[in-house]
Amino acid sequence: MPELPEVESVRRGVDEWTAGARVTAAEVVDPRILGTTSARRIDEATAAAFAERVTGASITGAERRGKFMWLTLDGDAGLLIHLRMSGQLRVHLAADETHRHTRAVLRLERGEQRYDLRFVDQRIFGHLSVQGLVASHGRLVPASAIHIAPDPLEDAFDVEATVDALARKRTPIKAALLEQTLVSGIGNIYADEALFRAGVHPLALPARTRRSRLAAVLESATTVMGDALAVGGTSFDSLYVNVNGESGRFDIDVERVEASRRHKGRDWLCRAPVGRRPPIPQSDQARGKQFDGPTCSVAHRRNSGSRIMRGATRA
């Protein structure tokens, strides 16, 4: 799933094509894109209301907080765009052939330019919705994103306050980073890389970790995401590209990061050999349970695979 650098790369390209444009028409090709993964039955009236709401609206620009992206409409509403696993935004001329996985189309007008912004989603994990904007951490965001904390690339991000909040957590530090309520935009890939760079185990408990180590994790997360953003994000295959059709060029060695969780057959935070500890069910890891090994109470992290990212493409 795209994380902050990938979503920001897409946002920048989308902003170039949409800022100052007016929506002259909208078409919901597949109403399911207006629902959620647990509620995909959307009636025609809802689809018609969506199209009516966005038609005629002026787009101020594309904005983002963490992994949330939206188009600001007339300054008082936001068209929330969730890319999720397979969502893509594509710019086309109206006469261009429509991809069979196109779920919604915005017909845009800016000066003498006429073109389409199409939302393509093969697996329909993505989502579109129009929401009112509410104040959160010094700026206006869509109502459903009010609980999302500022991300490390925002001016509103307060490192000291985030370290204070993180130090009170008694869940594994990686789980805390993924919650999005303390710091947003960090997903599995960049959490792993940040923890590796800071030398902190993913299952370390923040409440039992030195503040300097917690600050180092946040600093590493900021640095690695900034580095990734500078080269367009991370692409594990050719399907994630920006609006100009370019793949992200940031390289994360997933095997190296996974190997960092073991040190010559031993856990970083535990000197008991891994082989002497029973395997831990993934569900128990997610709940942050602790398991006593022969000489410590730190759970051993099982390996996880790499992930595929999707983004925005231009015809």
N, C-alpha and C positions, 0 to 999 in steps of 0.2 A: 504494500500500500504506500502511495506517495507520502513522504514526510515533508517537513518544512522546506528544505532546499528545492525539492521537486515542485511543490505547490507554488512556491514563490517564483520559480522560473516560469511556470505556466502563467501565473498572475501577471508578470511583467509583460509577457507577450500578448496576453488577452487585453491588458490595459492599453497597449499601443493601438489595438484595433477597435476598442469599444469606447474609450474616453471621448466624450463629446458627441457620440452617435445617438441617434434616435431609433427606437424600435418601431418599424412601420407595420410589422405583422409578426405573429407568432403561431407556430403549429406544434401541437403535441402529437407526435407520430405514434408514440406508445405511452398511454396514460400511466403505466406502471412506474415510469421514471419519477412520477410525482409522489409515489408512496415510499415506504421504507421496506427493508428486507423482511419485516414481519407483517407488513400490511400492504400488499401489492394490488389489491382489488380497488381500483379507482374508477368511479363512474364518469360518464361523459360530461356531466354538468360540472364536475370539479375541473376537468381538463379545459372546458370552455371558459370557466371563470379565471383560470390561470392565464390563458391566452388573452382574454379581455383585459386583465389587470396589467400585463406588461406592454401590450400594444399601445403605442403613443408615448410611452415613457422615455425620458432622456436619461442616458447613462452618464453619471458623473465620472465613473472610473471603476476599476477592479481593485478590491481591497482584500486583506488577509489578516487573520490572527491565528498563529499556530498552523494547523492543517485545514482551517476553515477559510474558504474563499467565497466572495460574493461580489456582485455588481450592484453598486449604489444607484437606485432609481429615483430621480427627482429629489434626491437629498433626504428623503424621509422613509425609504423602504429599501430592502436589500433582496436581490435575487440570489439565494444561497445555492452554491454549486458544490456538491460532494463528488469528487472523482472516484473515491473508493478504489477497488482493485482494478477495474478495467475502464474507467471513464476517460474520455478524451474530448477536448474541445478543438474543433477544426474550422478554419475560415475557408469559405468557398464562394465562388460566384454562383448566383441563383441557377444558372444553366448547367452547372456541374452535376454529374450523376450522383444520386444520393446513395450513400453506403447503406447496406441492408441492416446494419446495427444502429442506424440513426434513431434516436428516441425523441428529440425535440429540436426545433429550428427557430432561431430569432433572425428575422430579416431586418438588416440595419441600413441606415442612411446617414452619411456624414459628408456634408458638402455635396460634391458631385459623385461621391463614391456610393455604390450599392453592392452589398455583399451579405452572405449568410454567416451566422455563427451557429455551428451545429454541434449538438451534444451526442456523442457516439459512445455506446456502452454495451459491449458484447454480452456481459453477464448480468447486467441490470443490477449491480450493487450500488451504483451511484444514485444521486437524488437531487431533485430541483424543487425549490419552494420559494415563495415570496413571503417575507416576514417584515414586521416593523423593526425599526432600529431603536435600540435602548442603550443607555450609558453604562459602560463597564470599563473600569481602570483607565479613565481619562479619554475615552473615545466612544463613538457609536458603533455597535455591532448588532448583528441579527439576534432576535430574542432567544433563539435556541443556543446561542454561543455565549450567553451571559455568564455562565459558570467557567468558561475557559480563561485560564490565566494568561497574562502577557507572555510572549515568547522572547527568547534571548536577543533577538534582533530588533525588538521594539524599544523605543525610548522609555516606555513605562516600566520596563523590566528592572526590578530592584534586586540586585544580587544578595545583599545582606538580609533583606526580608525573606527571600526565598530560602536562603540557608537556615534562617531561624525556623521557618515552617518545616523544612525538610528534616531538621534535627529532632523534631518532635515525632516523626514517623517511626513506627515499629514494624512496618512491612519491609520486605527486601527493597533495596534502593532502586533496582531496575523497575520494579512494579510502581514505586512512587514516581519515578520519572515519566512513566507511561500514563499516569492518571490524567494528565492535562490540567489539573486544578492547581498545581503548584507552579508548574512551568509547562508551556504548551509547545507543540511542534516536534517533540522528540518521540520517535517511534523505535521499533526494535533495532533497526540497523544502526542508527546514530547513537542510541543508548549504549549498545554494545561497544561501539568504537570509542565513545567518550569515556566509558568505564575502563576500557583497556588502556587508553592513553593516561588516565589518572591513576592507574594501578589499584583500582578498587573492584572487589568482586561483586558480581551482580546480586548476590544474595546477602551482602553485608547489610546490617540493620542501621539505618541512619542515626537512630537514637544512641547507638553504641559506637558511632564512628566520629573521629575528630572533626571539628568544624573545618579545619584547614583542608581535610580530604574531601569534604562535601563541596567546599568552594572550588577545589581543583576539578571535581567532576563537572560542575556547571561551567567553569572556564573552558574545559575541554570540549563540552557540548557546543558552546558558542563558537569555538575555534573550528571544530570539524564541520559544523553546518555552514559557517562562513566560507570555509575552503571549498566545500561542495557546491555552494551557490555560485561561487566565482567561475566554476566550469560547467554550470548548468545542471548540477545534481548528479545522482547516481543512476546509471542504467545497467540493469542486469541482462537486458536483451534489447533488441531494436525497436520494441513497441513503445518504450518511453522516450519521447522526444518533445522538444519545446514547440512553440507556435511556429517557429521557422523551420521545423523539420530536423532539428539538430539533437543528437543524443547527448545525455549528460556524460561528462568525461571523468568524473571523480571515481577513483578506484579504492574500494574497501575490500581488503582481503578477509573474506568471511571465515575461511579456514583458520587464518592466523588469530582472529578474534576469539573463535571458539576454542582454539588450543590454549589461549591465554588463561582460560578458566581452569586449566590443569597445569601443574608444575612438576614434571618428572613423575607423573602418576600420583601426585598429591594435590589436594585442594589448596588454593592460595591461603585460605583462612583456617585451614585445618591440617595438621601434620599427620593425620591418620591416612594410610594408603586408601585410595578410592575403592579398591577391590574388596576391602573389608567392610564397606558400608552397603546396606541394601539399597536397591534402586528406589527412587522417590516418584510416585505417580505425578504426572503433570498437573492434575487438578489440585493436589496438595501444595505443589510449588506455587501455583497461582494464588492460593489462599494464604500464602506466606507462612506455612507451618514450619516449625523447626524439628529437626530430627537429631537425636543424640548419636554421635559417632563414638568410637572408642575413646577419643581424647577431647572432643569438642562438641558443640551443638549447632554447627553450621551445616546446612544442607548442601549436598553436591549438585551442581547445576548440570542437567542433562543437555546434550547438544541439540541445537535446533537448526533447521535448514535455511537456505537463503530464500529471498522473496522476489517476486516479479513486480515491477512498477509500471504504471501507465501514466501518460501525461497528455499534452495537447499537441496537435499536429496541424500544419497548414497544408492545404492542397498544393 
